Amino acid sequence: MNQRISITLDVSKIDKTKITERKFKDKQGVEQTIKELKLDIVPLKEEKILKDGETWTLVKTHFVSMQQSKEDRAKGTKSVIIGDGIEIRDKKGTKAVDNFVF
């Protein structure tokens, strides 16, 4: 079953020093520069129902955090949670509902 998880981020919590720049050559040989931010999307141990409609259920299924370096993990630095992942589930169990505004 195709499933979509919608992610909402609080961009004010992003540590701008974690944005890295990478250069590469594309298929045409032109050098490209991109800025990247590495994130982890982690499933919750226990999902949480946020809203319950007649034919659908809105469920918090994941959280999004800034990716930590080995050094940060070794120091015991806590992850910075910057967002949540949600799914909209059809109560009939056929498929996820895609076009839902929350």
Phi and psi in degrees as a GROMACS rama.xvg file:
@    title "Ramachandran Plot"
@    xaxis  label "Phi"
@    yaxis  label "Psi"
@TYPE xy
-72.2345  130.448  ASN-2
-130.021  140.144  GLN-3
-116.126  132.513  ARG-4
-112.125  121.34  ILE-5
-87.6055  134.629  SER-6
-114.281  133.061  ILE-7
-119.758  125.767  THR-8
-113.347  143.926  LEU-9
-94.193  95.4216  ASP-10
-65.9852  -17.6964  VAL-11
-69.1074  -18.2848  SER-12
-89.239  -4.14932  LYS-13
-74.8639  126.935  ILE-14
-78.1659  107.236  ASP-15
-60.8853  -22.385  LYS-16
-71.2421  -14.4821  THR-17
-86.1729  -5.13556  LYS-18
-80.5783  121.16  ILE-19
-109.163  157.364  THR-20
-113.2  136.773  GLU-21
-134.336  139.276  ARG-22
-115.244  144.988  LYS-23
-156.488  165.63  PHE-24
-102.295  131.66  LYS-25
-79.2552  -176.821  ASP-26
-60.2535  -26.0408  LYS-27
-88.5175  -0.274428  GLN-28
85.4834  7.65096  GLY-29
-86.7358  132.119  VAL-30
-72.2583  129.755  GLU-31
-116.369  145.566  GLN-32
-122.032  128.125  THR-33
-127.054  154.099  ILE-34
-107.888  132.485  LYS-35
-122.188  150.743  GLU-36
-132.61  119.757  LEU-37
-91.6933  128.249  LYS-38
-126.121  157.576  LEU-39
-114.968  133.312  ASP-40
-110.091  114.544  ILE-41
-116.282  127.695  VAL-42
-67.5292  141.645  PRO-43
-71.1012  148.089  LEU-44
-65.4725  -35.2867  LYS-45
-135.292  119.072  GLU-46
-67.207  154.81  GLU-47
-127.06  126.245  LYS-48
-78.0173  121.685  ILE-49
-92.5724  -40.4419  LEU-50
-149.069  147.953  LYS-51
-129.135  111.983  ASP-52
-97.6349  -175.77  GLY-53
-67.4662  -41.2598  GLU-54
-117.002  -0.791795  THR-55
-142.695  163.309  TRP-56
-133.537  132.054  THR-57
-96.8628  118.528  LEU-58
-123.973  129.879  VAL-59
-81.3886  120.18  LYS-60
-117.113  -22.1057  THR-61
-142.828  166.078  HIS-62
-127.559  157.431  PHE-63
-116.531  129.988  VAL-64
-132.308  158.851  SER-65
-66.1665  137.416  MET-66
-69.2109  135.699  GLN-67
-98.0369  148.579  GLN-68
-81.47  165.967  SER-69
-59.6698  -38.2739  LYS-70
-63.9371  -43.0741  GLU-71
-62.0517  -43.152  ASP-72
-64.5337  -40.1607  ARG-73
-64.07  -34.8666  ALA-74
-75.6183  -13.93  LYS-75
81.5325  20.3069  GLY-76
-65.037  132.755  THR-77
-72.4308  146.464  LYS-78
-67.7663  146.041  SER-79
-95.9722  111.862  VAL-80
-84.3617  122.742  ILE-81
-116.704  1.47938  ILE-82
-176.653  -179.811  GLY-83
-129.355  153.811  ASP-84
-112.066  133.586  GLY-85
-128.359  154.346  ILE-86
-126.563  144.878  GLU-87
-107.062  118.255  ILE-88
-110.281  134.474  ARG-89
-73.6355  129.203  ASP-90
-66.471  -22.8069  LYS-91
-77.7005  -8.25678  LYS-92
78.9032  11.7781  GLY-93
-79.8754  -46.8534  THR-94
-164.987  167.916  LYS-95
-74.7159  147.467  ALA-96
-88.6916  127.582  VAL-97
-89.632  -45.729  ASP-98
-97.0798  73.9422  ASN-99
-120.967  131.59  PHE-100
-101.677  126.916  VAL-101
